[in-house]
Amino acid sequence: ACSALPFKPPLSSEAAVTRHSCDGISWVVAASDGLWEAVSDEEAMGVVRDTVKVPDLLSQRLVMHAIDPGGSRDNLSVVVIVLGGAQGVEQVYDGAGASS
């Protein structure tokens, strides 16, 4: 009988919204679990710091890092948002200890 099957509630179209202060935050990485299963927070931060001078490559570099041999076999979706525009990119790069 159908009543013996576990029941999952239907999906909701209502978004779950959380607000956080962005003071002191230079970028945000929004990614699927395929990235986070293969890359630690610290590794992701390192890749972003190494690539931040070329913002167009940030997401691609994180995906490539995740699928390195033996890495993620899951699907990957990654978006990196650099806060503060171009000036913010320069500040992040200088703050990472790299030379211009």
N, C-alpha and C positions, 0 to 999 in steps of 0.2 A: 504494500500500500504506500501511497505517496507520503502519508503522514509520518512514516518511519524514517524518511530521508532528512538529513540535517538541513535546516533552512538558513539561508544567508539573506540578510536584509538587502533590498535593492540598492544599487549605486545611487548616489545623490548628485545632482548638478550644482548643489550649493557648495561654494568654495570654502575651504578652511583657511582662514587668514590669521597670521601671527605677525605682530609688529615687534621689531627689535631696534634699538639704537645703533646707528652706524658710526658713532664716534670712534675714531682710531682704526676703522676697518678700511682697507684699501681696495679690496675686491671681494666678490661673492662667487662661489662656484656652486652652480645648481646642476646636479647630475643624477642619473639613474643608478640603481644599485650595482649595475655592471662595473661602474668605475670604482665605487667604494668597496667592492669585494676584492679588488686587486690592488688598490692604491690607498695608502694610509693618508690621514689628514696632513701629516708632516711631509710626505712625499709630494702630495698635490701642491702644498705651499712652495716647496722647492722648485717644482716644475714651473709654477706661475712666476716665481721670482726670477728664474733663469730666462723666461720668455717674455716678460712684461714689456720690454722695449718694442716688441712686435705683437701688439694686442690681437691682430688678426689670426695669429697662430696659437693662441692660448688653448682653446678648446681642442684643436687638432693635436697639439703636443700631449695633452692629458690623455686623450684617447689612445695615441700611439704608445704612451707609457703603460697604459693599462693592458694593451694587447701584446706587449713584448712577449717573446717566447715563454710559454708556461703561464701566461697571464690570464686575464678574463676571457671567458668563452660566452659570456652573457651579452645581450644587446647593450649598446652604450649610447647615451645621450648626454652631452655636456654643453653647458653654457657658462662662460665666465664673464661677469660684469665688473668692469673696472670703474670704481667710483671716483669722481673728481675730474673726469675728462683727461685730456692730454697732460695737463699740469699734474694730475694725480699719478699718471704713469711715470712721469719723471721723478716724482717724490718717492714712489714705491721702489723704483730702480736704484735711486741714490741711497735709499734706506736699507737696501739689501746688501750693501757693502760692495757693489760692483762699480767699476770706474767707467766714466763716460768716454 
